[in-house]
Amino acid sequence: MLSEKRDISAVIISRLTLCRFLIYSSILSLFREFKTQNRFDYKAYKSLL
């Protein structure tokens, strides 16, 4: 019974780390896209300021 609970918690922890990794990678890719777009829109951004 106790070992079952431990296995379940390990599965939950591994799933959480997987979700965190997926969220982190998606945020990184979005940030990278934003940076590349920023390079193109830098002149427009400066003209706005």
Legacy VTK file of the C-alpha trace (Angstrom):
# vtk DataFile Version 3.0
C-alpha trace
ASCII
DATASET POLYDATA
POINTS 49 float
0.000 0.000 0.000
2.723 2.430 0.975
4.917 1.484 -1.988
1.942 2.050 -4.300
1.521 5.573 -2.958
5.234 6.198 -3.434
5.013 4.988 -7.058
2.012 7.236 -7.698
3.814 10.250 -6.240
6.875 9.480 -8.361
4.691 9.328 -11.474
3.034 12.638 -10.524
6.438 14.270 -9.946
7.778 13.002 -13.273
4.654 14.276 -15.054
5.025 17.662 -13.355
8.663 17.934 -14.401
7.671 16.953 -17.951
4.946 19.619 -18.005
7.380 22.177 -16.598
9.919 21.282 -19.276
7.281 21.605 -22.018
6.120 24.989 -20.685
9.732 26.175 -20.355
10.617 25.096 -23.900
7.490 26.748 -25.334
8.301 30.000 -23.478
11.873 29.825 -24.790
10.692 29.328 -28.364
8.230 32.215 -28.005
10.993 34.419 -26.608
13.274 33.450 -29.495
10.530 34.300 -32.001
9.957 37.626 -30.228
13.677 38.410 -30.390
13.887 37.621 -34.112
10.781 39.727 -34.776
12.282 42.501 -32.673
15.336 42.587 -34.927
13.063 43.286 -37.886
10.823 45.756 -36.047
13.667 47.593 -34.338
13.519 50.618 -36.658
9.735 50.821 -36.316
10.130 50.548 -32.538
12.706 53.352 -32.500
10.467 55.559 -34.662
7.649 54.996 -32.134
9.923 56.245 -29.333
LINES 1 50
49 0 1 2 3 4 5 6 7 8 9 10 11 12 13 14 15 16 17 18 19 20 21 22 23 24 25 26 27 28 29 30 31 32 33 34 35 36 37 38 39 40 41 42 43 44 45 46 47 48
